[in-house]
């Protein structure tokens, strides 16, 4: 199974969505993004990233679209469902604008990722990282997120590369890579292959809940 570019960022958004009240915050900000686009129509949906100033709502919306493109097994945020809408109504316009953004992120309405439709470029990574930092900071202003207890089983991000897992667990990278290489053939769903990876970028992202027990045993064995 191959994954789109920026898969790591999409799964980091998924980690944010697990925070208390985060899904509601994402949804409200995506509503605000659609209102802003309707009030100030301009060419394009905001992708690829350009020099325009992005509001907080637009940053939420771009990351939400990226999440929908990357995390196909997770429930997406959908501020503009199509069902029962009549053309030329505000709701229909919002649905069209939202589909425009999803398509630009590579996630058309049928849910299947289409690399050829994705307008994100390699040079957009710093901007997306900045969006993620701003959204994380905003979420941390919510009392529910700040007071959330840390669950040891879910403390790590949902998807990590072998080097990142090694750093998180304090293990040598070669040992982790070797263990995961042996684990992977019998557990093909434990990882996803990064599509169009850059030089020195990991080839696979692993589901931490699947591989953590193996690595914990590795750490215990010394």
C-alpha positions in Angstrom: 0.0 0.0 0.0 1.4 3.4 -0.9 0.7 6.7 0.8 0.7 10.2 -0.5 3.4 12.8 0.2 3.2 14.5 3.6 1.7 11.3 5.1 3.6 12.1 8.4 1.9 15.5 8.7 -1.6 14.0 8.0 -1.1 11.5 10.8 0.1 14.2 13.1 -3.2 16.0 12.4 -5.0 12.7 13.3 -3.1 12.8 16.6 -4.5 16.3 17.3 -8.0 15.1 16.5 -7.8 12.6 19.4 -7.5 15.5 21.9 -10.7 16.3 23.8 -13.0 18.7 22.0 -10.5 18.9 19.1 -12.9 17.5 16.4 -15.5 20.2 17.3 -12.8 22.9 17.1 -11.7 21.6 13.7 -15.3 21.5 12.4 -16.1 25.0 13.6 -12.9 26.4 12.0 -13.7 24.7 8.7 -17.2 26.2 8.8 -15.4 29.6 9.3 -13.1 28.9 6.4 -16.1 28.3 4.1 -17.8 31.5 5.3 -14.6 33.4 4.6 -14.3 32.0 1.1 -17.9 32.8 0.3 -17.6 36.4 1.6 -14.3 37.0 -0.3 -14.3 34.9 -3.4 -11.0 34.7 -5.1 -9.4 32.2 -7.5 -8.2 28.9 -6.0 -8.9 27.2 -2.7 -5.6 28.0 -1.1 -3.6 25.1 -2.5 -0.8 25.0 -3.5 0.3 27.3 -0.7 1.2 30.8 -1.9 2.1 34.2 -0.3 -1.4 35.1 0.7 -2.0 35.6 4.4 -3.8 32.5 5.7 -6.3 33.0 8.5 -6.4 30.5 11.4 -9.6 29.0 9.9 -7.8 28.5 6.5 -4.9 26.7 8.3 -7.4 24.4 10.0 -9.1 23.7 6.7 -5.9 22.9 4.7 -4.8 20.5 7.5 -8.3 18.9 7.6 -8.1 18.3 3.8 -4.7 16.8 4.2 -6.0 14.5 6.9 -8.8 13.4 4.6 -6.3 12.6 1.9 -3.8 10.7 4.1 -5.9 9.0 6.8 -8.3 7.0 4.8 -9.1 4.6 7.7 -10.0 7.5 10.0 -13.3 9.4 10.2 -12.9 12.7 8.2 -14.1 16.1 9.3 -16.8 17.2 6.9 -18.3 20.7 7.3 -20.3 20.6 4.1 -22.1 17.3 3.4 -23.8 17.0 0.0 -26.9 15.1 1.0 -30.2 16.8 0.1 -28.7 20.1 -1.0 -30.3 22.1 -3.8 -28.1 23.9 -6.3 -27.6 27.7 -5.9 -28.2 27.5 -2.1 -25.4 28.6 0.4 -25.1 25.0 1.6 -24.5 23.8 -2.0 -21.9 26.5 -2.6 -20.1 25.5 0.6 -20.1 21.8 -0.5 -18.6 22.8 -3.8 -15.9 24.9 -2.2 -15.1 22.1 0.3 -14.8 19.5 -2.5 -12.5 21.9 -4.3 -10.1 21.9 -1.3 -10.3 18.2 -0.8 -9.5 17.5 -4.5 -6.6 19.9 -4.4 -5.2 17.9 -1.4 -5.6 14.7 -3.3 -8.8 13.5 -1.6 -11.8 13.5 -4.0 -15.3 12.7 -2.7 -15.1 9.0 -3.3 -12.3 8.8 -0.7 -9.6 7.4 -2.9 -6.3 9.2 -3.0 -5.3 10.7 -6.4 -1.7 11.8 -6.5 -2.2 13.5 -9.9 -4.9 15.8 -8.4 -2.8 16.8 -5.4 -1.5 20.4 -5.7 0.7 20.3 -2.7 4.4 20.6 -3.5 7.6 19.6 -1.7 8.3 23.3 -1.0 4.9 23.5 0.8 6.2 21.4 3.8 7.5 24.4 5.8 4.2 26.2 5.4 2.3 23.0 6.5 4.6 22.6 9.4 3.8 26.2 10.4 0.1 25.6 10.1 0.4 22.5 12.3 2.3 24.5 14.9 -0.3 27.3 14.9 -3.3 24.9 15.1 -1.6 22.9 17.9 -1.1 26.1 19.9 -4.7 27.1 19.3 -5.9 23.7 20.5 -3.8 24.0 23.6 -5.8 27.1 24.6 -8.9 24.8 25.1 -9.2 23.8 28.7 -10.2 20.3 27.8 -7.0 19.7 25.8 -4.7 21.1 28.5 -6.3 19.0 31.2 -6.3 15.8 29.2 -4.4 13.0 31.0 -1.6 11.3 29.1 -2.4 7.7 28.2 0.9 5.8 27.9 -0.6 3.6 25.2 -1.5 6.5 22.9 1.2 9.0 23.9 3.2 8.4 20.7 2.0 9.7 17.3 -0.2 7.2 15.4 2.3 6.8 12.6 6.1 6.9 13.0 9.1 5.9 10.9 11.6 3.3 12.2 14.2 6.0 13.1 11.6 8.1 14.9 10.4 5.0 16.9 14.0 4.3 17.8 14.5 7.8 19.1 11.3 7.8 21.0 12.2 4.5 22.7 15.9 5.1 23.1 16.9 2.1 20.9 19.5 1.8 18.2 18.1 2.6 14.8 19.6 -0.6 13.2 18.0 -2.9 15.8 14.6 -1.3 15.3 14.8 -1.4 11.6 15.8 -5.1 11.7 13.0 -6.0 14.1 10.4 -4.2 12.0 11.8 -5.8 8.8 11.2 -9.2 10.3 7.7 -8.2 11.6 6.5 -6.6 8.4 5.9 -9.7 6.1 3.5 -11.4 8.6 1.8 -8.1 9.5 1.3 -6.1 6.2 -1.2 -3.7 7.8 1.3 -2.6 10.4 2.8 0.0 8.0 2.3 2.1 4.9 4.8 2.9 2.2 5.6 6.6 1.6 5.0 7.5 -2.0 7.5 9.8 -3.7 9.7 9.9 -0.7 12.5 12.4 -0.6 16.2 11.5 -0.2 17.0 10.2 3.3 13.3 10.0 4.1 12.0 6.7 5.6 10.3 4.3 3.2 7.7 3.1 5.7 5.5 4.7 8.4 4.5 2.2 11.1 1.3 2.1 13.1 2.6 2.6 16.6 -0.2 0.6 18.3 0.8 -2.4 16.1 4.6 -2.4 16.5 5.0 -0.9 20.0 4.7 -4.3 21.8 7.4 -5.8 19.6 9.8 -2.8 20.3 9.0 -2.8 24.0 10.0 -6.5 24.1 13.2 -5.6 22.2 14.0 -2.9 24.8 13.3 -5.3 27.6 15.6 -7.9 26.2 18.4 -5.3 26.0 
